[in-house]
Amino acid sequence: MAIRILLLTGWMLLGLGAAVAHWFGPGVDGRKFDAVALHVSAAEKAAAAEDYTEAVEEYDAALKELPEGRTAEGRKLRLEKAKAQMLAQQLTEAHDDLRALVDEMSADLAADAKVLADARSAQANSQYYSTWLMRLEGLGRDEWEPEIESARQTYRLLVEGATKRGDTAAAAKHREDLEASIRLARMELSELQGLNLPKQCKGCCSCKGRKPSKAKVPAKQNDVRGAGGAPPIDDSGH
């Protein structure tokens, strides 16, 4: 089953700039508010222009300006930064940051459930792409299988959660992710080599710190999305 083509920048942007005022409310240092808002706006503009490296830098700057005690807002910014990292050829960094964010939020009963679900989805996506690279590098099943199995379990959890909430669109999207993770685990290496590298994998190093061997990837490749080889990255697209 073909995976739908997604609007990547739409996935990244949660309209954080417009939400900054709501986050902070009255009584917060106006200068810090202005600084965070400016950096978030710049990050969104950079992402819209597909300058994801700049977007990462702006989200990082916004985090540094964020007043102390704004844990929930900081988590949202960290999530958006990690999403931008995956598109800025910083997959390893995104993988690590998302793991830390999900672990932190999972241990916090007061954590925003929607943000946690989004973070889990992004973490599973990072594991999916890490698995892709590890397989292309020729790493053994014992090394890459834990990554894709963790992603599969997360996608299944997200399907169940969305189904319970009655969110059929999200359930369908996560089910598509789940099916893609199963296909990746079952796919023959020769078949994987015949697919285009996802945008998130190009130029990246894997979790082992080595770039995938170009010799293993044929010059002519099929479109990965048309082949159903990559999970959706967001809730938007066509």
WOLIN-V347012 format. One line per field, one symbol per residue. ss: DSSP state (H for helix, E for strand, C for the rest). psi: psi as a letter, one per 20 degrees, with the letter a starting at -180 (. if undefined). A space follows every 10 residues. Layout:
ss: ???
psi: ???
This chain:
ss: CCCCCCCHHH HHCCCHHHHH HHHHCCCCCH HHHHHHHHHH HHHHHHHHCC CHHHHHHHHH HHHHHCCCCC HHHHHHHHHH HHHHHHHCCC HHHHHHHHHH HHHHHHCCCC CCHHHHHHHH HHHHHHHHHH HHHHHHCCCC HHHHHHHHHH HHHHHHHHHH HHHHHCCHHH HHHHHHHHHH HHHHHHCCHH HHHCECCCCC CCCCECCCCC ECCHHHCCCC CECCCCCCCC CCCCCCCC
psi: pqpqpqnghh ggpjkhghig hhggaqjqoh hhgggggghg ghggggghjk mhghgghhhg hghhipqqim gghhhgghgh ghghhhikkl gggggghhgg gggghhioij qohghggghg ghghghhghg ggghghijqr highhhghhg gghgggghgg ghghijnhgh ggghhggghh hgghhipqhh ghhjqqpqhi hpjrqaiijq qqphhioqhp qrphhhikiq qqiajra.
